[in-house]
Amino acid sequence: MSQKSFSENILEASIEGLPYVLQGAGTIAKNLKVYGTGVAIAGTVGLKQVADEAHRYLQIYWDPDHIHPKPNYYKAGSGLASIPVT
């Protein structure tokens, strides 16, 4: 298991918070393009969460002898729920 640096954690947190800022700014400014960009980024972040948790699950399945982080099913479910369906 590799540890993430502080700057990587800050970058990941800012990317996960960006959709809410853009959606709020688009709502206040009544700008549909800005709001839509926020929704699209939120879907991408949700897809990344689902992929990360699926990867953790598959790590355990592929190599059960090693210690791996447990998948967080709540995070995977919330990521799946945030993917926009049109």
Secondary structure, 3 states (H helix, E strand, C coil): CCCCCHHHHHHHHHHHHHHHHHHHHHHHCCCHHHHHHHHHHHHHHHHHHHHHHHHHHHHHHHCCCCCCCCCCHHHHHHHHHCCCCC
